[in-house]
Amino acid sequence: MATTESSSAAVQAYRASVLHFSNDPAFHQQAYEWHEDGLLIIQDGKVVAAGDYAQLKNSLPQTTDVQDYRGKIIMPGFIDTHIHYPQTDMIASPAAGLLPWLETYTFPTERKFSDPAHAQEVASFFLDELLRCGTTTAMVYCTVHPESVEAFFAESEARNLRMVAGKVMMDRNCPEFLRDGAETGARESENLIKKWHKRGRQLYAITPRFAPTSSDAQMQLAGELARAYPDVYLQTHVAENTEEVAWVKALYPEARSYLDVYDHYGMLRPRSMYGHCIWLDDADRTRMAETQSAVSFCPTSNLFLGSGLFDFERADAHQVSLSLATDVGGGTSFSMLQTMNEAYKVARLGGSYLPALRMFYLATLGGARSMQLEGTIGNFLPGAEADFIVLDPQATPLLARRTARTNSMEELLFALAMLGDDRTVLATYAAGQLVHQRQT
């Protein structure tokens, strides 16, 4: 039987400036909590309380050892809603555009993931890199090989991370060595759902790569899986590149739009995550909002591949659910801070302005809401899983110099977004356990 003393010994406390969100700052004035001298209290991997140190300190058991991070910022771990772990080794590969980049680099690299040992080694590095950059949850594309999914979930489970992943489904317009067959892809996906979805902190995503690489039969079966397992995620790409959009129009001439192809097969629904969404129209945006389908905005990838500029004003006008993602390996950094840097510039080029508060919301609670996981991850509500990071405003000489001269929290966060990278992440915690500490 547990004693009061043993329960008290499980309490962990962290003192720092504490930031987390309750709403989207674009639509709500009271969207966040900021505690300059704050305290985060954890027990059994869950949040107990977050608030002012002066108000919470007396609630701690006398034996609690408070970890002192004063001068640093504690916030929820970053959430990356679109990333390809098999593309880790081909990040920063030159190509003239999306389609030649896939053919020259992506497909040959993914071929290797039929080897479980190779998949395990890359998954291990990939997860360590995410944690080094402060990302505690991601929606991850594997390859067509079930071995790639098994390796990823095994490595994630060993670290007790909250991750979403899925086997890519792809049965046409791809190399033969990456073709899975409509029924084979659906059967393997269902087997993986039954094994891994909600096993510990692991969650599964049905993952048709994108409409051009799945036959009508495979799209039908993916939609059937989505209906049969409504609490399972669905992830894919849409309207990333003008050449891709034209290709889809040729393949599906009867569809009103690229997004309409997915809608036809029943893939617009809560827990569906659509990467990019650059070349949508207002009818598409209305449909996404109606179905609670979410957008994963991938600025470094969009710039790197020359795909286009995401339209924040039109997305916000339709109140489409937005989140932020790196899209490695089309994206050029695992760091969500560097991704914020590029997101800000994409918005400015498109005539919009992204305050720092909005960027940090999109990388935390915005991701959780898009994934229907608010209350589980993304902020510090009591009972939420204790995934959090410690950011160091003095991580580099330039960052330290700039943050010493900030006059507001907005300025401080903006400096972190513009000048920060993996070095800014002092520590990363998953379910209350330290899983990364920066080497100094």
Protein Blocks (a to p, Z undefined) as FASTA:
>chain_A
ZZfklmmmmpccddddddddfbdfklomblcccdfbacdddeehiafbdcdfklmmmmpc
fklccddfehiacddddddfbdcfklmmmgoiacfbfklmmmmmmmmmmmmmmpmklmmm
mmmmmmmmmmmnopabdcddddfblklmmmmmmmmmmnopacdddddddfehiafklcgb
jklmmmmmmmmmmmmgopajaccddddfbfmlpcfklmmmmmmmmmmmmmbccdddehkb
fklmmmmmmmmmmbmblklmmmmnopacghiacehjlmccfklmmmmmmnopacdddfkl
mmmnonaccdfklmmmnopacdddekiakbgcfblklmmmmmmmmmmmnopacdfklmmm
mmmmmmmmmnopghjaopacehiacddddddfklpmklmmmmmmccbfklmmmmmmmmgc
fklmmbaceehiafbdcdZZ
